[in-house]
Amino acid sequence: MHHTPAQSTTRTAAPPDADPRGYTARVVLAASVALALTAPGQTAALSVFIDPLIESLALSRTEVSAAYFVGSLSGAFVLPVLGRAIDRFGPRLIMAAIGAAFAVFLLASSAVTGLFGLTAAFIGLRVAGQGALNLVATTTVAVYGHRRRGFATGLTAAVGTAGISMAPLLLEGLVADFGWQRVWIWEGIAVAAFVLPAALLLLPRAPRTAVAPAVADEGTSATSGGPAVSWTLAEAIRTGMFWMVTAGVGTCSLITTGLTFHLVAVLGERGLSATEAAVTFLPQTLAGLAASVVLGWLADHFSDRALIIAMMAMLAGATAGAGWVQPGWSALAYGVALGVCANGVRTLEAVAFPRCFGVGHLGSLRGVVHSGTVAASALGPLLLALGRSWSDSYRPVLLLLCLLPAAVILMAAVVRRPPPVPPRRQTATE
């Protein structure tokens, strides 16, 4: 059968290099605000509330830790559903809905009086803040952003991480002076006051259409940087690329969360005081901010697989090095490496998926990935604690954990980039 050749040019909603009315800047600003305001649901900020909650509610540290574990793990069951909702209704509406829900959870959390209420509060805060708002904020840039997607994603991650990192410094004094109840109320008001306007006023009602005149190499659109056909979740999970990226993000989450949770104990075994161990957070944070921007830029110019291999090699080195680090420069290098890995891998994942699979079903794809990431973050501290209980040092379990990034490196070396069109769909059209 004779097919009429496709026209060489296609009408576009905007020229490839145009950015009308600061479109990209508005998207990055809205996503950055939302990401920064995930802070009330993040571990760093919530850690400020733990001791006051134990004292005020007359609970043991074990009870509070168990409530926190349940809250953290709950996100793994919600995020895949949320991802599909992002695909169906768009990031703008979902971001506004999550922002409103997160604000309500914060306000309601100020009224808890016992273990059951605290568990419910942690479920709401972790699912809405650490999970849902985080997912929609990072997905927003990929869905709306067509120009320099990698750099835009990295910039959003850097600004959002800066906000999250500064939150504990502000909250510690507020909780001490005014109590955890008032601070949770103020946080709820802040989330509503900033996230809702960011979503409804800054984000366009629909992503800007940017159909390329032709399809570039490896099935990427010349303007959008994504494949010509959006892959469904069922199609994407049949590719090695999907599982390689998922394994990389999950591995990084498991190891970095475990090392952060047991920071004082791990580095204390190497002769660092509690203060010296805590100081490693500074280079970790600064390196993470820089890595988000730099790796976002690199993702626009280099292979996803090569960058993920580099991140996993650095993660393996940092994990093994935690067992031999000494006070001084090696501790500084350890903090830098951990910060680069934690932020860099998340940035690469946010860029790799739209580039390989398109944005039509991006929420569903990233919802599954984030679900695994949340589960891995809950498992990391437990594995490290069990490993230490079976030995007189953290070194054996740290060396065993190095096998995880090594396995991801092997996967990255053998997997191939997905074709522009899913194989089964391509076969059906031939």
C-alpha positions in Angstrom: 0.0 0.0 0.0 1.3 3.4 -0.9 1.6 5.9 1.9 1.7 9.6 1.3 4.9 11.0 2.9 4.4 13.2 5.9 4.7 16.9 5.4 8.2 18.2 6.2 6.9 20.9 8.4 4.3 21.0 11.1 2.6 24.0 12.6 3.8 24.7 16.1 2.2 26.7 18.9 5.5 28.5 19.4 8.8 28.7 17.6 11.4 26.2 19.0 13.4 28.9 20.7 10.6 31.2 21.8 9.7 31.6 25.4 6.6 33.9 25.4 5.9 35.8 28.6 8.6 34.0 30.6 6.9 30.6 30.2 9.9 28.6 31.4 10.7 31.0 34.2 7.1 30.8 35.5 7.1 27.0 35.4 10.5 26.8 37.2 9.4 29.4 39.8 6.1 27.6 40.6 7.8 24.2 40.8 10.6 25.6 43.0 8.1 27.1 45.5 6.2 23.8 45.7 9.4 21.8 46.1 10.7 24.1 48.8 7.4 23.9 50.7 7.6 20.1 50.9 10.0 20.9 53.8 7.3 20.4 56.6 7.0 16.8 55.5 10.7 16.1 55.0 12.8 14.2 57.6 15.2 17.2 58.2 12.3 19.5 59.3 10.3 16.9 61.1 13.4 15.9 63.2 13.0 19.3 65.0 9.6 18.2 66.3 10.6 14.7 67.6 11.9 15.5 71.1 9.1 18.1 71.8 6.5 15.5 70.7 8.0 12.8 72.9 7.9 15.2 75.9 4.5 16.7 75.2 2.6 13.5 74.4 4.4 11.3 76.9 5.5 8.8 74.3 8.6 6.8 74.0 11.2 7.3 71.2 10.4 3.9 69.9 6.6 4.7 69.7 7.3 7.9 67.8 9.8 6.2 65.5 7.2 3.5 64.7 4.6 6.1 63.9 7.1 7.8 61.6 7.9 4.5 59.9 4.2 3.9 59.2 3.8 7.4 57.9 6.9 7.2 55.6 5.9 3.8 54.2 2.3 4.9 53.4 3.5 7.0 50.5 4.6 3.9 48.6 0.9 2.9 48.2 -0.4 6.3 47.3 2.2 7.7 44.7 1.3 5.3 41.8 -2.3 6.5 42.0 -1.2 10.1 42.2 1.0 9.7 39.2 -2.0 8.6 37.1 -4.0 11.6 38.4 -1.2 13.9 37.2 -1.5 12.4 33.8 -5.3 12.7 33.7 -5.8 16.2 35.3 -2.4 17.9 34.7 0.1 19.2 37.2 -1.6 22.6 37.7 -4.8 21.2 39.2 -3.1 18.4 41.1 -0.5 20.7 42.6 -3.2 23.0 43.9 -5.2 20.1 45.3 -2.1 18.6 47.1 -1.1 22.0 48.4 -4.6 22.4 49.9 -4.6 18.9 51.4 -1.0 19.4 52.8 -2.1 22.6 54.5 -5.1 20.9 56.1 -2.9 18.0 57.4 -0.5 20.5 59.0 -3.4 22.4 60.7 -5.0 19.1 61.9 -1.6 17.8 63.1 -1.5 20.6 65.7 -4.4 19.0 67.5 -2.9 15.5 68.1 -3.0 14.2 71.6 -1.7 10.6 71.5 0.0 7.9 69.5 -2.9 7.2 67.2 -3.3 10.8 66.2 0.4 11.2 65.8 0.6 8.2 63.4 -2.3 9.7 61.4 -0.5 13.1 61.3 2.8 11.5 60.1 0.9 9.6 57.4 -0.7 12.8 56.2 2.5 14.9 56.4 4.8 12.3 54.7 2.3 11.3 52.0 1.3 14.8 51.1 4.6 16.6 51.7 7.5 14.3 51.2 5.7 12.2 48.6 2.9 13.8 46.7 4.0 17.5 46.5 7.5 16.4 45.8 6.3 14.2 42.9 4.1 16.8 41.3 6.7 19.6 41.7 9.4 17.7 39.9 7.1 16.3 37.3 5.8 19.8 36.5 9.1 20.9 35.0 9.3 17.9 32.7 5.7 18.2 31.5 5.6 22.0 30.9 9.3 22.5 30.1 10.5 21.9 26.6 13.5 24.2 26.4 16.6 23.1 28.2 14.6 20.6 30.3 17.7 19.3 32.1 18.9 22.7 33.3 15.4 23.8 34.3 15.0 20.6 36.3 18.3 21.0 38.0 17.6 24.6 38.8 14.3 23.7 40.4 15.9 21.0 42.4 18.6 23.3 43.7 16.2 26.1 44.8 13.8 23.5 46.3 16.6 21.8 48.2 17.9 25.1 49.5 14.5 25.8 51.0 14.3 22.3 52.5 17.8 22.6 54.0 17.2 26.0 55.6 13.9 24.9 57.2 15.4 23.1 60.2 17.4 26.2 61.1 14.3 28.4 61.2 12.0 25.8 62.8 14.2 24.9 65.7 14.0 28.3 67.2 10.3 28.7 66.5 9.4 25.3 68.1 11.5 26.2 71.2 9.9 29.6 71.6 6.2 28.9 70.6 5.7 25.1 70.7 5.1 22.5 68.0 1.4 23.1 67.8 1.7 26.8 66.7 4.5 26.0 64.3 2.5 23.4 62.5 -0.4 25.8 62.2 2.0 28.5 60.8 3.4 26.0 58.4 -0.1 25.0 57.2 -0.9 28.7 56.5 2.4 29.2 54.7 1.8 26.2 52.4 -1.7 27.4 51.5 -0.5 31.0 51.0 2.3 30.1 48.6 1.6 26.7 46.9 -1.9 27.5 45.8 -1.1 30.8 44.1 2.1 29.2 42.6 0.0 26.5 41.0 -3.1 28.5 39.9 -1.5 31.8 38.9 2.0 30.9 37.6 1.4 27.6 35.9 -0.3 27.8 32.5 -3.6 26.0 32.1 -2.0 23.5 29.6 1.5 22.8 28.6 2.7 24.7 25.5 2.6 22.5 22.4 5.9 22.3 20.7 5.7 19.8 17.8 9.0 19.5 16.0 9.4 19.9 12.2 11.2 16.6 12.2 12.3 13.9 14.5 15.9 14.1 15.6 18.4 11.3 16.3 17.3 8.5 18.6 13.6 9.5 18.3 13.8 12.8 20.1 11.9 15.8 19.1 14.0 18.8 18.1 12.2 21.1 20.5 10.7 18.9 23.2 13.6 16.6 23.7 11.2 13.7 24.1 10.2 10.8 21.9 7.6 11.3 19.2 5.2 8.8 21.0 4.5 8.8 24.7 5.0 5.4 26.3 2.4 4.0 28.7 3.5 2.5 32.0 2.8 -1.0 30.7 5.1 -0.4 27.7 7.8 1.4 29.7 8.2 -1.4 32.3 9.2 -3.8 29.5 12.3 -1.8 28.9 15.7 -2.1 30.6 16.0 1.6 30.8 13.0 2.0 33.0 14.3 -0.6 35.5 17.9 0.7 35.4 16.8 4.3 36.3 14.4 2.9 38.9 17.1 0.8 40.5 19.5 3.7 40.5 17.1 6.1 42.3 16.0 3.4 44.7 19.6 2.3 45.5 20.6 5.9 46.2 17.6 6.5 48.4 18.2 3.3 50.4 21.9 4.0 51.0 21.8 7.8 51.6 18.8 7.6 53.9 20.5 4.8 56.0 23.8 6.7 56.2 22.0 9.9 57.1 19.8 8.3 59.8 22.8 6.6 61.4 25.2 9.5 60.7 26.4 10.0 64.3 26.9 6.3 64.9 28.6 5.5 61.6 31.0 8.5 61.8 31.4 8.2 65.5 32.9 4.7 65.0 35.5 6.5 62.9 36.5 8.9 65.6 34.3 11.9 64.8 32.3 13.6 67.5 28.6 14.2 67.2 29.3 17.8 66.3 31.9 16.8 63.7 29.5 14.3 62.2 26.7 16.9 62.0 29.0 19.4 60.3 29.2 17.0 57.3 25.7 18.1 56.5 27.0 21.5 55.3 29.2 20.2 52.5 26.6 17.6 51.7 23.9 20.3 51.2 26.1 22.7 49.3 27.4 19.9 47.0 23.8 18.7 46.5 22.7 22.2 45.4 25.6 22.5 42.9 25.1 18.9 41.6 21.4 19.6 40.8 22.3 22.5 38.5 25.5 21.0 37.0 24.0 17.6 36.4 20.8 19.2 35.0 23.0 21.0 32.4 25.1 17.9 31.7 21.9 15.9 31.1 21.1 18.2 28.2 24.4 17.3 26.6 25.4 13.8 27.6 24.0 10.2 27.8 21.7 9.3 30.6 23.5 6.0 31.1 26.9 7.6 31.3 25.8 10.0 34.0 24.0 7.3 36.0 27.1 5.1 35.9 29.2 8.1 37.2 26.7 8.7 40.0 26.6 5.0 41.0 30.4 4.8 41.0 30.6 7.8 43.3 27.8 6.3 45.6 29.8 3.1 45.9 32.9 5.0 46.8 31.1 7.1 49.4 29.4 4.0 50.9 32.7 2.1 51.3 34.5 5.2 52.4 32.1 5.7 55.3 33.8 2.7 57.0 37.3 4.2 56.7 36.7 8.0 56.8 38.7 10.0 59.3 38.2 13.5 60.8 39.3 16.2 58.4 39.4 16.2 54.6 38.2 12.7 54.2 35.0 13.5 56.2 34.6 16.6 54.0 34.9 14.5 50.8 32.4 12.0 52.2 29.8 14.7 52.7 30.4 16.1 49.3 30.1 12.7 47.6 26.9 11.9 49.5 25.3 15.2 48.6 26.2 14.9 44.9 24.7 11.4 44.7 21.5 12.1 46.6 20.6 15.2 44.5 22.2 14.2 41.2 20.4 10.9 40.8 17.0 12.5 41.4 17.8 15.2 38.8 18.8 12.6 36.2 15.7 10.5 36.8 13.5 13.6 36.3 15.2 14.3 33.0 15.7 10.7 31.7 12.1 9.6 31.7 10.6 12.4 29.6 13.5 12.1 27.2 13.1 8.3 26.8 9.4 7.8 27.2 7.7 11.2 26.5 5.4 13.1 28.9 2.0 11.7 28.0 2.1 9.2 30.9 5.0 10.7 32.8 3.1 10.9 36.1 2.3 7.2 36.1 5.9 6.3 35.4 7.3 8.6 38.0 4.7 7.6 40.5 5.9 4.0 40.4 9.5 5.1 40.7 8.8 7.4 43.7 6.8 4.6 45.3 9.9 2.4 45.2 12.1 5.2 46.4 9.9 5.8 49.5 9.9 2.1 50.3 13.7 2.0 49.9 14.2 5.0 52.2 12.2 3.2 54.9 14.3 0.1 54.5 17.7 1.7 54.4 18.1 2.6 58.1 16.8 -0.9 59.1 19.4 -2.7 56.9 22.2 -0.7 58.3 21.1 -1.3 61.9 20.8 -5.0 61.3 24.2 -5.2 59.7 25.8 -3.4 62.6 24.1 -5.8 65.1 25.7 -8.8 63.3 29.2 -7.3 63.5 31.4 -5.2 65.7 31.7 -2.6 63.0 29.7 -1.0 60.2 32.4 -1.9 57.6 31.0 -5.3 56.6 27.4 -4.1 55.9 28.8 -1.0 54.1 30.8 -3.2 51.8 27.8 -5.4 51.1 25.7 -2.3 50.3 28.3 -1.4 47.6 27.0 -4.3 45.6 23.8 -2.4 44.9 25.3 0.5 43.0 27.7 -2.0 41.3 24.6 -3.9 40.0 23.1 -0.7 38.7 26.4 0.1 36.9 26.3 -3.3 35.2 22.6 -2.7 34.2 23.5 0.7 32.7 26.4 -0.9 30.7 24.1 -3.4 29.0 20.7 -1.8 28.6 19.9 0.0 25.4 18.0 3.3 24.9 14.3 2.6 24.0 13.3 3.1 20.4 11.1 6.2 19.5 8.0 4.0 19.3 7.2 1.0 21.6 8.0 -2.2 19.7 4.5 -3.7 19.9 2.8 -0.5 18.8 5.3 -0.2 15.9 4.6 -3.8 14.8 0.9 -3.2 14.9 1.2 -0.3 12.5 3.4 -2.1 9.9 
